Amino acid sequence: MTPQEILEQFGPRESMEYDVVIVGAGPAGLSTAIRLKQLAEKAGKEVNVVVLEKGSEPGAHILSGAVMDPIAMSELFPNWKELGAPLNQPVTADQVLVLTETGAMATPQALIPNNFHNHGNYVISLGAVTRWLAQQAESLGVEIFPGFAAAEVLYNDDGSVKGVATGNMGVDKTGEPTDNFQLGMELLGKYTIFAEGARGHLGKQLIAKFKLDAGKDPQSYAIGIKELWEIDPAKAQPGLVVHTAGWPMDTQTYGGGFLYHLEGNKVTLGFVTGLDYKNPWLSPFEEMQRWKTHPSIKPILEGAKRLSYGARAITAGGILSLPKTVFPGGALVGCDAGYLNAARIKGSHAAMKTGMLCADAIFDALNAERQHDELSAYPASFEKSWLKEELDTSKNFKQWFKKGMYVGMIMTGIEHWLLPKLGVKSPPWTIHRTAADHTYLQPAASMPKIEYPKPDGKITFDRLSSVFISNTNHEEHQPAHLTLKDASVPVNVNLAKFAGPESRYCPAGVYEFVKNDDNSDRLVINAQNCVHCKTCDIKDPTQNIVWVTPEGGGGPNYAGM
């Protein structure tokens, strides 16, 4: 049965009405909810707010490096230290290394660009911060529904957004209701805010429907692959932040590594690969494993224990790719819009700030008894904010690196080291992008094949053992949430022309090409492995793969990430 047929047979859906519906219990969504409740409390008014979270709990799907700039946290909770916010480890030192295969050159401290200065910031688990924000939200009266995935945008007759519907539960692989079937709910709001993170399922639909990206550069993405390790206490340097450029990437491919020392003898490390790479033989997962074998990284991990693993797409287009963030009845906040500052490798402070700016606009609108219109005060206040100024300084970062690593490094030095010394806040030039990431992939026959070493099980690992420690789980019999527009395309186009890149760009072993009895090829989709990184939705060269929401509660359950 199709979802529409199910609705016709089992409907109508139960509906619940709120002043504000928020999709996503990450830093952006929770900051929106918290700020609304703070404003209402101060004014002696009541604002009903609900937050939907597809993960099993707030923070379950959150993945970030992460070094956090506390500027937005301090605005939302000036007394966050007294309240016990888990920002425990101040940054004590920065290192920026340029790697060759066997060596490393450290950037002199005096020449480290401003975007890599982290004095005053904190090495954190963003999952822990998110769980703490959820506790603060609930204490203020926000309703949070974990395990409920918003699967559909609902519209009023005039085309404005009126809310969302959660996905049906208890449907088998063929789409038929089972004995455990439960119809989704409708959550209706005067305003609906989308805070799904990078490449949000519903945010993508809204951007297309309302043409929010008209006149903007195409959004650019990267995939960040991360591991959490417990290391020898003798090797721990709490607060040390290390960023690397160069090897194992070639000079024409955007990417780099990070290694951050947390408290408690733990390090969080990972590798970011731009999804505009050209070579279909490249595997971001394997590049990350190879990076760990570098002489600057491997000694830290020898004798250590890997605790957790995860992967997530990252918006990297910056302010030039930022869509219009409002539409009738709602708004996009955080990485659903693309506010991450790629030059600083930071997005949580931006997500929180945009949630707060959006909440201010919502509260004023509700006070004026408005609903389902455009919250124009939100983008207007962004234009006057410190975040707008910050993103302006980084507007060219990814574009310069697209011209090659050395050009990128030189221009980053000019824009983030030299210009500030000259009193120039924002580069007086603008470099635009014109092509989406999926268009860059070249035919496999024209690109050098990359042979990756086998994992040793100590420093380097395979995908399946990695997915295992991400605690990923999906109900086995539900419909696949990784869908194909045309089932013939993976073999006839992707495999034939690009050597099946989905089997390499996926960091979770979801896609594999296997032989049939007659020696023909077919694509197998192991959807239960999916860590919800959205890379396939972004990088598929034919844009034939569409990520949709699985049953609520499915996916990773990240611990300590």
Secondary structure, 3 states (H helix, E strand, C coil): CCHHHHHHHHCCCCEEEEEEEEECCCHHHHHHHHHHHHHHHHHCCCCCEEEEECCCCCCCCCCCCCEECCHHHHHHCCCHHHHCCCCCEECCEEEEEEECCCCEEECCHHHCCHHHCCCCCEECCHHHHHHHHHHHHHHCCCEEEECCCEEEEEECCCCCEEEEEECCEEECCCCCEEEEEECCCEEEEEEEEECCCCCCHHHHHHHHHCCCCCCCCCCCEEEEEEEEEECCHHHCCCCEEEEEEECCCCCCCCEEEEEEECCCCEEEEEEEEECCCCCCCCCHHHHHHHHCCCCCCHHHHCCCEEEEEEEEEEECCHHHHCCCCEECCEEECHHHCCCCECCCCECHHHHHHHHHHHHHHHHHHHHCCCCCCCCCHHHHHHHCCHHHHHHHHCCCHHHHHHCCHHHHHHHHHHHHHHHHHCCCCCCCCCCCCCCCHHHCCCCHHHCCCCCCCCCCCCCCCCHHHHHHCCCCECCCCCCCCEEECCCCHHHHHHHHHHCCCHHHHCCCCCEEEEECCCCCEEEEECHHHCCCCCHHHHHCCCCCEEECCCCCCCECCCCCC
